[in-house]
Every structure is written in C-alpha cells, then in structure tokens.
C-alpha cells in the first residue's frame, strides 16, 4: 500500500530548537543501532600491613562489550514464530529491555488488510477519530483512515486502537498480552537504527514501518508515529516520531492534538 498525500488537517510545526536538542540527547542514549561501547576501570592499588610485612594488590583494567541487540519473533498468540506460511508475525521481544513491540501487518493487497495494517492512520484521543472503514477502502489520508474489520473498532483514534489490540484473541490480546500502550518518544527513538542506509531508519526485525517519502528536507511536520509524550509547554500537543530521515528535526515532530493528523501507531507492551 502506498502512503497518500498529507492530511488536510491543520498541522503545527516544531516549537523550537530546545525540544530538538532534548530529544536528540534522548536519541543518543536510547538508540542501539551501531558501534560498540566499553567501560574501563582505572588501575588501583591497595596496600595493607600485617606485622612487618607489606603486601600490595593491583586490579587490572576490565573491558565489557555490550551484548548484540536481538528481537525475538512471536506469532499472534505469543508462541515462537515459524515462517511456514501459516503463521502471522505479531510482535517481537526486544533483548535490550525485554519489552514487546507490535509488528504491523501489510498484506500488499488492500482488500485483505486487517485493522493493524501499517498504512492506517489515527487521531489522538478517545472515541474522537474518523469512522473506521473496511479493508480496501481505508488509508491514512482517506475519509476512513483505518479499518475496523474483525474488531469492535469503530473510530480511528489512539485510545480505540489500543483497546482493540488488547481485546484480540478473545480477550487475551495480541501475542497473549493485554498491556499494550502507546510508547514514549524516547522508546520510539530507541528503535532508530543508525546503521540503516535508507528509510525507514528502523531495525528490520521491527517489521513493516510507514514513513513519509515526501519528507526530504526535514520539515517540521510529517506523517509519523504517535508517542504518549506531551510537548513541553504545549499541553495540547504530543510528540510524534518519524523514521523518514536521520536528522534530528526529521525524527521529532510536534502535532497539535486539537487540529489533528492521522498518524500511525506502533504499540509497546511491558
């Protein structure tokens, strides 16, 4: 499915360099994309005396190498995913913090899309979104920006989507978890893969990821992924994170939640 043109809703630009700097610092600490780090301990000497005997001990420098970050794949019921053509990849478990990330679906055929398709968009809020449509007629910039097929989802908004995912599998939830929620901006930025050479700049094992292909200049608003993080000094806004480019002002976007935009969603579970 192709990303459509930008929503006609009124969009608000990034409110200042301060937020970009703060979230850039968050990015530097949260991302695990490339390179290694080491921690060393300086040489130390400890001297003790017993009678007329003096002894000394020296601690040699030690270097630790961080473990390789991995994402364990699970099917819709939470069992180990087997790529045998009969299973659907539902989520992955991040070895960095043992949290779970939703893997978006993307059948390639709009008529077969389920409600978690990568291209669907959602307003911020609870029961305030546009009406959910059907498979084949829904996409982020349309009158029906999401699909409710197979769920009780009737509105395309963040809260309604979270409820629908937690209600999957007869109430057991996606991947047998019912703690799915919107991630913080720091959690989303932690998925940035600095080794990726083209958009979307995210770890491949996270799966299908929407990005705004028209965002070639790092503009202040694009289609992006909703976070739960409010914008400092702007209680009516939430931070949205884009994986379109690697510049700080291309990753962190502010969207006013009154004049809304149909952003994408990727949930996290603890």
C-alpha atoms as one frame of an Amber mdcrd trajectory, in Angstrom:
protein
   0.000   0.000   0.000   1.258   3.480  -0.789   1.405   6.461   1.570  -1.099
   9.055   0.450  -0.699  12.795   0.414  -0.569  14.752   3.658  -3.799  15.181
   5.560  -5.554  18.471   5.020  -5.869  18.903   8.786  -4.043  21.898  10.252
  -0.556  20.894  11.410   1.655  22.668  13.857   5.404  22.887  13.383   8.142
  22.023  15.872   8.031  24.556  18.677  11.722  25.225  18.999  15.286  24.092
  18.963  15.134  23.287  22.686  12.852  20.263  22.148  15.001  19.026  19.281
  18.120  19.243  21.472  16.470  17.451  24.384  15.083  14.652  22.229  18.338
  14.456  20.295  20.055  13.720  23.599  17.396  11.083  24.237  18.147   9.596
  20.843  21.868   9.355  21.521  21.282   7.444  24.717  18.319   5.326  23.564
  19.486   4.088  20.156  21.425   0.865  19.801  21.974   0.949  16.034  25.706
   0.907  15.540  29.092   0.781  17.089  30.152  -0.558  20.438  30.896   0.935
  23.803  33.255  -0.044  26.566  33.606   0.664  30.239  37.007   0.566  31.902
  38.254   0.647  35.469  41.443   2.561  36.266  44.421   0.758  37.808  44.098
   0.802  41.568  46.477  -0.356  44.257  45.547  -1.400  47.763  48.252  -1.733
  50.405  47.833  -3.471  53.737  50.316  -4.235  56.567  50.494  -7.229  58.835
  53.310  -7.022  61.363  56.403  -6.108  59.381  55.077  -7.482  56.110  53.612
  -5.158  53.463  51.547  -6.588  50.604  50.077  -4.900  47.556  47.321  -5.925
  45.138  46.570  -4.457  41.748  43.280  -4.588  39.847  43.821  -4.803  36.099
  41.627  -2.791  33.698  38.498  -4.610  32.571  36.571  -4.012  29.369  32.987
  -5.052  28.756  31.328  -5.404  25.370  27.565  -4.917  25.175  25.538  -7.877
  24.006  24.163  -7.798  20.480  20.617  -6.478  20.416  18.122  -9.032  19.153
  14.376  -9.165  18.537  12.641 -12.490  19.201   9.732 -13.042  16.812   6.335
 -14.253  18.063   3.100 -15.112  16.312  -0.298 -13.635  17.095  -0.801 -15.933
  20.099   2.632 -15.255  21.613   4.256 -18.541  20.585   7.582 -18.617  18.761
   7.039 -17.503  15.187   7.717 -20.047  12.447   7.866 -18.730   8.892   5.958
 -21.676   7.423   3.346 -19.661   5.548   0.574 -20.470   8.001   1.524 -18.121
  10.842   1.340 -14.353  11.149   4.127 -12.387  12.807   2.505 -10.447  15.645
   5.230  -8.930  17.807   8.894  -9.052  18.769  10.617  -9.110  22.159  13.490
  -6.643  22.485  16.553  -8.099  24.232  17.588  -4.606  25.336  14.814  -4.217
  27.903  12.562  -7.294  27.433   9.713  -5.141  26.176   7.461  -6.189  23.315
   6.848  -4.246  20.105   3.874  -4.641  17.827   4.734  -5.801  14.304   2.390
  -4.121  11.845   0.628  -6.175   9.192   0.961  -5.406   5.496  -0.631  -7.899
   3.123   0.155  -5.934  -0.021  -3.467  -6.365  -1.084  -5.781  -3.684   0.364
  -8.773  -5.998   0.139  -7.099  -8.416   2.562  -5.826  -5.842   5.062  -6.639
  -6.311   8.742  -7.141  -3.483  11.222  -3.436  -3.339  12.189  -2.208  -2.510
   8.688   0.941  -0.370   8.552  -0.678   2.350   6.433  -3.678   3.154   8.606
  -3.814   6.464  10.489  -5.379   7.598  13.777  -6.347  10.809  15.540  -5.170
  11.437  19.089  -7.818  10.845  21.754 -10.630   8.514  22.765 -13.662   7.999
  20.525 -12.859  11.199  18.619 -11.434   9.792  15.402 -12.995   9.471  11.999
 -15.147   6.443  11.262 -13.342   3.156  10.728 -13.909   1.713   7.274 -13.426
  -1.646   5.674 -10.457  -3.397   4.120  -9.618  -1.988   0.717 -11.265   1.393
   1.343  -9.147   2.713   4.223  -5.805   4.506   4.377  -4.311   7.343   6.411
  -5.426  10.254   4.231  -8.891   8.943   3.413 -12.331   9.644   4.863 -11.956
   6.266   6.598  -8.292   6.351   7.702  -8.399   2.953   9.416 -10.261  -0.349
   9.221 -12.358  -1.982  11.900 -12.630  -5.367  10.197 -12.747  -8.204  12.713
 -12.818  -5.914  15.762 -15.140  -3.675  17.758 -13.136  -0.693  16.497 -15.485
   1.987  15.147 -13.351   5.136  15.494  -9.845   5.776  14.167  -8.201   7.210
  17.275  -5.341   6.202  19.543  -7.381   5.008  22.531  -9.770   2.966  20.408
  -6.869   1.249  18.678  -5.161   0.355  21.965  -8.393  -1.178  23.249  -8.857
  -3.197  20.063  -5.329  -4.650  20.194  -5.704  -5.604  23.870  -9.019  -7.305
  23.031  -7.581  -9.537  20.299  -7.593 -13.325  20.572 -10.850 -13.478  22.521
  -9.604 -11.021  25.133  -6.113 -12.482  25.517  -4.594  -9.670  23.477  -2.023
  -9.553  20.724   0.762 -12.056  21.450  -1.174 -13.102  24.570  -0.576  -9.723
  26.224  -3.145  -7.159  27.352  -0.745  -4.401  28.431  -0.279  -2.775  25.027
   0.077   1.027  25.160   1.434   3.971  23.217   5.229   4.219  23.625   7.027
   7.299  24.888   9.028   9.345  22.392  12.242   8.004  23.966  11.066   4.420
  23.448  10.275   5.111  19.804  13.601   6.865  19.235  15.281   3.790  20.710
  14.187   1.877  17.611  16.267   4.096  15.328  18.912   2.036  13.561  21.907
   4.271  12.877  23.382   1.602  10.581  20.405   1.681   8.211  21.261   3.186
   4.827  17.753   4.077   3.646  14.352   4.929   5.081  12.687   3.798   7.178
  15.630   4.031   9.579  14.490   1.355  11.989  15.628  -2.156  12.924  14.451
  -4.530  10.194  13.094  -7.072  12.705  10.554  -4.498  13.904   8.808  -5.159
  10.610   6.665  -3.040   8.309   7.126   0.673   9.008   5.349   3.612   7.379
   7.334   6.718   6.501   6.653   9.978   4.730   8.534   9.663   1.453   7.948
  13.341   0.667   9.886  14.464   3.767  13.206  15.081   2.042  14.071  18.369
   3.763  13.456  17.569   7.436  10.336  19.722   7.586   8.673  20.168  10.946
   5.616  18.013  10.276   5.144  14.686   8.519   3.124  11.555   8.963   4.817
   9.911  11.933   4.244   7.572  14.883   2.291   8.789  17.886   4.008   8.782
  21.258   2.443   9.356  24.665   4.926  12.160  25.400   3.481  15.685  25.760
   5.328  18.647  24.293   6.983  20.798  26.965   4.943  23.954  27.458   2.300
  22.797  24.983  -0.242  20.629  26.831  -2.390  20.394  23.710   0.334  18.645
  21.720   2.022  15.255  21.623   5.388  14.299  20.143   5.321  12.137  17.036
   8.443  10.320  15.802   9.287   9.840  12.153  11.710   7.252  10.757  11.942
   9.109   7.460  15.412  10.600   7.866  18.232  10.669  10.368  18.378  14.408
  11.071  17.124  15.393  14.495  14.488  17.701  13.052  13.414  14.891  10.765
  12.868  12.439  13.586  10.987  14.510  16.144   7.713  16.149  15.165   5.079
  18.024  17.166   1.434  17.572  16.316  -1.319  19.639  17.847  -3.961  17.244
  19.120  -6.868  19.615  18.583  -6.208  20.219  14.897  -5.415  16.570  14.400
  -3.473  14.478  11.931  -3.925  10.792  11.185  -0.584   9.499  12.419   0.492
   5.861  12.503   0.681   3.739  15.660   3.130   1.076  16.833   2.316  -0.169
  20.324   4.634  -1.399  23.070   3.948  -3.780  25.964   5.937  -4.180  29.180
